[in-house]
């Protein structure tokens, strides 16, 4: 009797599910492992406060754009216009400041640039919601239109003179030793985390991403949320481009956001394999952004050729998606 009871209790004891643990915490483990490896390899440079702040500064624009993209992907919407939107944000602000220096100040120029991005994002959302066009196709088309418009308005010329110092301070200034881009990224991240995790609209966004039809039947006005999500994504992309223009001290009419597009998607998808596998969330995106930043910074410090950074990021993304897929299959 005692033997059978002991066997029963042993059978009831929870087993350590290695696959589930890896799916939830593998990305975080990888981040800490890389931090340790690079710290040992370059103990004189990598594990310093200055370098940590440098890493965060390097990924601040990427992080800002990736946080906005997370909101879209929560709904299952792929926004490919963020690269063009980043270009638009930086160029519109610098164009207004140079063309109308006496009537438009930095705050107004920034607001106009972000409002323009928001309007385009709302239009994208309306096209997706009310015309039934795939977000992938709609935003690809919108991005192409924005790129053409920027090149036409600018005559393909970069703005490099006449930009006020107040605008430069957005990307080049700091508060208590922490650069403004880091503070902007963290502010956007916290705001969107609160939106998604602690508000009714955020819960509705997750519900729609899970099942739009079930959400509609439960009384959620599904069509209203695509314009909201895509406007947020567009504003974050425009803000990222504006930060880039401030850092560079130039308003470029093309190519500003191209280098961030794939990395933004990579960061969000890597984040979707952290803590809550298969679900997009802001904390996960931040982990993904930092992972990319640590890889790039660590490999650069060690003198590894740039092409290896792309290879490592690609391999990491595949592993992240694979680990999230393992848990999703086990849940079926």
N, C-alpha and C positions, 0 to 999 in steps of 0.2 A: 504493500500500500504506500509506504513512504517513498519507495523507489519510483513508483508511477507518478506520485505527486511531484517529486523533484524533477522528473523528466518533463512533466507538463509545464512547470514553472520555467524551466530552461527553454522550452519551446516558445513560451510567451515572451521571453526577454527580447527587447528590440535589438535587431542586428545592425551593425554599422554598414550603411549602404554607401560604399565607396563611390559608385557612379553618381549618386545623388549629391554627395558631398562635393565631388569634383565639379559637377554642373553648377552648384551654387557658389562655391568659394574658390574655384580653380583660378579665375581671373585675378582675384585679390591675392591669392597665394603667389601667382606669377609676378604681380606687381612688387610684392615684398621681396621675392626671390631676386628680382632684377636689381632692386635697391641694394640688397646685400652684396650681390656679385659686383656691381659697378663700384660700390663703396670699398670693397676689398681691392679691386683692380686699380682704382685710382683714388686711394685714401687721402691724397693730398688736395684733391679738387672736388670730387663728386659729393661726398657727405658733408657739405657745408650749408649753412643757412642761405648764403648768397647764391649758391648754385640751385638750391630748392626754389628760391624766389625767381631765379632765372628760368627754370623749367616752367613754372607757372606763368611767367610772363610770356614765354615762347608759345604756350598753348592757349593763352587768354582769348585770342580771336577765334581760334578753332572751337574752344569751349563755349563761347557765346553763341556761335552759329549752331553747334551741336545741341545745345539746350533747346533752342527753338525748334530744331528738326525733330527732337524727341517728342514734342507736343503733337506734331503731325503724324509721326509713326505710331503713337499711342492709338490714333484713330485708323491706322492702316493706310495712311496717305503718304505717298512718296513725292517729296517736293524737290524737283531737279532744277528749279529756278534760283536756288539760294546762291549759286555762284554769280549769276548775273545780278541778283539783288544786292550782293555785297559790292559789286562794281558800282551799281547805281547809288547806293548809300554814300559812298566816299566821293563820287564825282559830283553829285547834286550839291552836297554841302560845300565843297571847295569851289564849285562853279558860282554859287550864290555869293559866297564871301568875296570872291575876286571881282565878279561883275557888278555887285552892288555893295561896295565896302562901307558906304555912308549910311545906307538905309537898313541893312540886314546885319545883325550881330551874330556871334557864334551860337547862342542858344536858339535863336529863331531859325538859323540855317540848319542846325541839327534837327529841330522839330519838323521842319519842312521835309528834310530828307527821309526821316523815319515815317512821317505821315504818308509820303509818296509810296514808300515800301508797303505800308499797311494797306493802303487803298488797292495796290496791285495784288496783295495777298488776299484781300476780300474778294476781288474779282476772280482770282483763281478758285477760291472756295465756292463762289456762286456758280461758276462754270461746272465744277465737279458735282455740286449738289443738285442743281436745277436742270442742267443739260445732260447729266449722266455720263460725262466724259471722264475717262480714267485720269486720276491725278498725275500719273506718270507722264501721259501724253500732253495733258493741259499745261503742266509746268515746264515741260521740255519746250513747247511752243512759246510760252510766255518768256522763258529765258532767252530764246532766240530773238524775239521781238525787242526785248530790253537791250540786248547786245547791239542789235542793229540801230536802235534809236540813240544809244549812247555814242556810237561811232559817228552817226550822222550829225548829231548836235555838236559834237566836239571836233568834227573834221579829223578825227583820229589823233588829236593833239593832247598831250598830257599837260595838266596845269601844274607848273612848278614854281611860279613866282606869285607874290601878292597874297599868299596864305598867311593870316595873322597868327601871332604866337599863341593867342588864347586857344585857337583850334589845335595847335601842335601839342598843347599841354594835355589834351585828352589822352593822347597815346604816349607822350614822353614825360609827363609829370608824375609825381608820387606823393603819397601821404604817409608820414612816419616810416619812410623807407620802403613802403609797399607801393609798387607802380599802379597808376590809375587803371590800366587794362586788367590787372588782376582783380582790383576792387569791382570793376564793372562786371567782369565774368562772374564773380561770386555773388554779386547782388542779383544778377539775372537768374543765376542758378537757384538761389534761395527763393526768389519770387515765384519761379515756375514750379519749384518743388511744393511750395505752399498751395499753389493753384491746383496742381494735379492730385495732391495727397489729402488736402484738407478743405476743399470746397466742393459744392455740388456740381458745378460745371466740370471740374476735374474728374469726379466720379462718373459723370455722364460720358466724358470723352473715353474713359476706359471701357465703359459699358458698350459704347458704339463700336469701339475697336474689337471687342469680344464678339458681338453679334449685332449688326445694325438693325436687322429685322426684329430681333427680340427686344431691342431698345425701343424701336418704334411702337411695338405692340404694348410696351409697358408705359407709354405716354411721353417718352422723350422726343422733343422736336429735333429729330436727327439732322435734318437739312440745315439747321441753323449753326451747327457746330463746325462744319468744314470751313466756312469763312472765318470763324474765330480762330481755329487752329492754324490755318494758313496765314492769317494776318500776323499772329504771334511769331510764326516761323519767319515770315518776311521781314518783320521789324528786327528780329535778332540777327538775321543775315545782313540787313542794311546797317545795323549798328556795328557788326563785325567789320564790314567794309569801311565804315567811317573811322573806326579805330585804326585800320590798316593805313588809310590815307593820312591820318594824323601821325602815325609812327614814321611813315615814309616821307611826310611833308610834301605830298604830291597827290593830285587827283587824276588817276588813270582811267581812261574810258573803256578799257578792256583788260580782261585777264586777272583782275584782283582776286576774285573768289575761286578761280579755277583750281588753285592748289589746295583749297580747303574742302571742296565738294566730296571727294572720295574719302578723305580722312574723317569728315564729319559723319558720314554714313558708317564708316568703320568704327568710330568711337561709340556711336549709339548702338550698333549691333553687338559690339564687344560688351557694352554695358548691359545689354539684354540677357547676357549669360551670367550676370553677377547677382547674387542674393535672391533674385526672383526670376529664374530662368524662363525665357520665352516671353517676358513682359518688359516693355520699354519703360524706363524710369530715370529720373534726373540723377539720383545718386549713382546708379550704374553707369550713366553717360559720363559723369565726372571721373569715375574709375577708369573708363575707357580712354578718356582724354589724357589723364595723367599717365596711363600706361604707354600711350603713343609718345607723350612728351619725354618720359624717362628713357624709352628705347632710343629716340632720336638724340637726346642729350648725351646719354651714356656712350653710345656708339661713336658720336662725334668726338667726345673727350678722349676715347681710346684710339682715335685716328682710323676708325673703320670707314671704308668708302661709302659714299651716300647711297649707292644702289642697294647695299645690304639693308639699309633702313627700310626700304620699300619691300624687300623680300621678307624681312622679319615681320613687318606689319601684316602682309598678306597671309603668312603662315599663322600668325596669331589670330587673325580674323577667322580663318578656317577652323582652328582649334576651338575658338569661342562658340562658333555656330554649331560645331559638332557636339560640344559638351551640352549646349542648350537643347539640341535635338535628342540627345540621349534621354534626358529627363522627360521631354515631351512624349517620347515613344513609350517610356515606362509608365506614364500616367494613363495611357490608353487601355 
